[in-house]
Amino acid sequence: MKIKNFDTKKKILIVGEIGNNHEGCFKTAKKLINMAAKAGVDAVKFQTYKTEKFILINDKKNFKKFKKFEFSFSQFRKLKSYANQKKLLFISSALDLESASFLIKNSDAIKVASSDNDFSLLYKKILKSKKPLIISTGFLNSNDINNLIRKLAKIRRSNITVLHCVSCYPTEKKEVNLSSIRNMKNNFGVEYGYSDHTIGVEACLCAASLGARIIEKHITLDKNFSNFRDHKLSSDYKELKELVKQIRKIELILGNKFKNIQKGENRILKAVRRKPYASKIIKKNDKFTEKNLNFLRSSISFKKTDINKLIDKKSKKNFRINQMIDY
């Protein structure tokens, strides 16, 4: 996936999921962006919605909560500008069709949350816009994911990343099931990532090790910031900074898919490869055998490498004991 100048084929995209942890406070949102930038993530993510188009007004408790957390489109424009100034990509989940239209023009990429991965009107709108799409797979099984990817592919195949996700808050370690990431890669042929809802960073590190190209982790200024559910499963600055550090180490260790001889190996290669030496006096026209040869490690240079074809060949000259068979 390419988002502006960021290419997830070259580097894992680490997303600080702010979500609604700002709780409707613009200053807190900016503080969270500052924290994310300082910790070294690549992007921040919000949730963009109009409460009236997202929550039934008769569902008074939820309507009141989300109305309190709602930012205006104008505020999101300012947050995008602020994030970009901090060298962060600005991503947001579109939670209604009007917000999707807004984000098509005012975001670097758009996320479709697990709750909406069956809402085809929403993701089709985003796909047709050619805006990079990230879609989570909570509430779906493998067959569902396969069907979803087929539907996505009918409209667009490029710039889509599918995130493994378990939509429990928090997700218990025994329910994370990260092995399904391999299944996503092998069977569905898409770029894949991981959206985390666990407590701690271990699951994110495992996902990075399995090849996830996007890692999304909730972030907070303080795990005890309020009673709002998401703070407890979010990473604070110290934890987030360590997560970034460890993911970058994992990237370094993983390297690329091609197996090459490394510089460190080349330095010792000649010393560890076996060379043939005469274990007995060998005369011209004698056959080389396991009984008159030793295959030994030696730092002495040896041009010929195919020692495996030496047996039963006739010697071209005389060799003394411990002399290298070098021709």
N, C-alpha and C positions, 0 to 999 in steps of 0.2 A: 504494500500500500504506500502511495505517495501522498503526503499531506504537505503542501507548499514545498519546501526544500528538504523535508524529512522523508527518508526512504526506509521503511521497516525491514527491507531485505538486508540492509547494511547495519542497522542498529535497532535494538528492541526499544519500542516506544513505551516509556513509563508515564502513565497517566495518574495524576493526583485527582481523585474523584472528590470534589467538594460537595457535589450534590446539593442538599439543602442544609448542610452543616453550618451555613451562615445564618440560618433561622430568620431570614428576611432582613438582616442588618448589612447594609452596603459596606460599611467600614470593616466588618468582620470578613466579608467576602474578599476585600482587598488584602487584608492581613493573611488570609489563607493563600492567596496568590503569591504574596511575598514569601511566605513560608515554603511553598512549593518550589519557587525559584531558588531560594537559598539551599534547599535540600538537594537540588540538582535534577528534578524531574524534567520531562520534555513537554508535558502538556497538562492543563487543568481542564476539568469537566464539570459542568453545571447541569441543572435540569431547567428547561425553559417551558413554561406553560401559562395558559390563561385558566384560572381555576374554574371558571364557568364552563369551559369547554373540556374539562378534565375530570371534575368531581361533580356528582349529582348534588344539587343545592340542598335537597332534602336530607342528605347524609351530613347532618349539621356538624358533627365532631370533626370529621375529616375535612369538610369544606372550610371550616374555620381555621384549622391548622395549616392547610396548604395556602389559603388566602393570606395568612400571616407571613408565610415564607416566600410569597410571590414577588418577583422583581419585574419591573416594566421592561419593555423592549428597549427603551432609552437607556436604562441602567445596564442592560446586557451589552449594548453597544460600547458603553464606557468600560465595562469589565473586559470585553474582548480587546479593546485598545490598550488597556492597562496590562493585560496578560502578554500581548504581543510586544509591548515595550520591554517587558521582563524576559523577552526571548522565549516565551512559552506559546505553544499552540493553544488555541481556544476551541474546545469541543463542548457540545451540550446535547443532552437527550431532548428530542422533540416529543412532547407529551400530548400534543394535539396538532391538528392540521394547520391551523393558523400559525402556530409556533414553528412548524416545519418550514412554512413559506418564509418566515422571518429568518430562520437559521440558514436557509439556502443562500441568503445574501450576507449573513452576518456571523459566520462561523468558519473555522478551518476544516471541520469535519462534523458530521452529525451522528449521534448514537440513537439506536432504537433499543429501548429497554426490553428486558425479558417479558415484562407484562404486555408488550405490544408486538411481540414477534409473530403474532397471528393477525395483526391489523394491517392487511395488505394495502389498504388505501394510503396508509402512512408511509410504509417503506417504498412503495412504488413511486410516490411523489418525490421522495428523496433520490431514488435511483435514476429517475428521468432527468433530474437536475444535474447529474454528473458529479455531485458533491460526494467526497469520500464518505462511505457508509460503514459504521461499526454496529454490529447487531449481536445482542446477547441471546443465549440459548437456554436460559432458565425455563422450567416448566415443559421442556421438550425432551423426548427420548431420541435415540439414534435414527429411527425411521422418520420422525417428525423433522429432524435436522436435515436429513436427506431431501425430504419433500420441500422444505424451506429453501434450500440451496438451489434446487431445480427451478423454483419460482423466481428467485433472484436472478438466476442465470438467463432466464428468458428475456429479461429487460437489460441486464448489464452483468458482465463478468469481472470487469476490472475495478480496482480500488474498493474492494469489499473485504472486510475482516470479520470473521465469525468468532465470537468469544465463548469459550466454555464458561458456564455459570451455573451455580446452584443458588436458587433464590430463597434462601433461608437466612434470617438475620438474628444472630450470627449463624454461619454454617459450621456444623461440627466436623472435626477432622475426618471422621469415618464416613462422612457423606460427600466429601469433596470430589472423589472419583476422578482424579486428574489423568488416569490412564486413558480416559476417553479422548483426551487431546490427540493421542497417537492415532486413534480411530478417525478423528476428524481429518487429519492430514492424509492418512493412507487411503481412506475410502471416499472422501468427499472432494479432495483435490483443491482445497481453498486455503487461503492464508488464515491462520487461526491465532487466537490469543486467550487471555484468561481475565475474567472479571471476578474479583475476590470479595467474599463476605465473611472470611474467617477472622478470628482474633489472632494477631501475630502476623509474621511475614513468611513463615515456613512454606505455606502453600504457593505463594508467589514465586519463591525461589525454586521450588520444584517445577512449577510451570515453565519458568525460564529455561531450566535444564532440559525440559521436554521439547523445547523449541518454540514456545509461544512468542509471537512477534509483538504483541501488545500485552502489557501488564497493567491492569487498572486496580488501584487500591484507594479506598476511602481515606480521607485525611481530615484531621481536626486540630484545632489549636490546643485542645485539652480533652482527654478521654472522659473527664468528668465535667465537661462544659455545661451540660444540662441533662435533663431526663430524656431528651430526644434519642431514640433508639440507635441511630447510626454512629454516635460519638464513640461508644464502647468498642465497636469493631473497626474503628478507624485508626490510622497511624498518626501519632503526634510527630513533631519535628525530629526528635532523636531517632525514633523508629523508622521514619521515612528516609532520613539521610542514610541510615544503615542499609535499608532496603536497596536504595539506589547504588550504594557502594558494592553490595554483594551481587546485584544483577550485572553490573559492569564487569566484575570478576568472572562471573559465569560466562558472559559473552566472550571474554578473552580465552577462557579455558575451552569453550566449545569450538572456537575457530570457525572453519568453513567445512563444507561437506566433502571436499577433496583431500585425500590423504597424500601428503607430500613429505619428502625427507627434510627434516628441519635442520637449521644451522648447527644446533648442538649435536645432532646425530652425525652430520658430515665431519665434525671435528674428530670423532672417535671411530668413524666407520672403518678405516683401514686397519685400525688396531684390533678390531673385534672379528673381522672376517677371517675365516680359516684359509691357510695356505698349505700346499702339500710339501712335506719334507721327507727325505729318504730316511727310513728307520734302519736300513741296512745298506751295505754297498750295492749299488745298482750299476750294472754294466750296460754298455750300448747294446740295443736289441732285446734286453730283458723286458718282460712285461711288467707293467705297474700293477700291483695287487694291494689288497688291504694289509698283507703281511710285510711288504717292504716299504709301506708309506705310513706316515703320521700326518694327520690334518690338524694343524696347530694355529693358535692365534699368535700374531707377530706384528709389531709396528713397522717392520720392514716393508717397503713398497712392493707391490705385486700387481702387475698389469693384467694378467689373465685371471678371470673370475670363475670360469666354468670348470671347477675342479671335479664336478660330478661325472664328467665324461673321460676322466683320466684312466680309470681302471680298465685293464686289459689292452691299453695302448702300449706300443713298443717304445722304449726309451731311445732318444736320438743321440745320447752321449752317456758317459760315465758320471755317476754321482757318488759322492762320499756321504757317510752318515751325517745327518742333520743339515745337509745341503738342500736349499729350496729348489723345488722343481719349477723352474721359471722359464717357460718358452711356449 
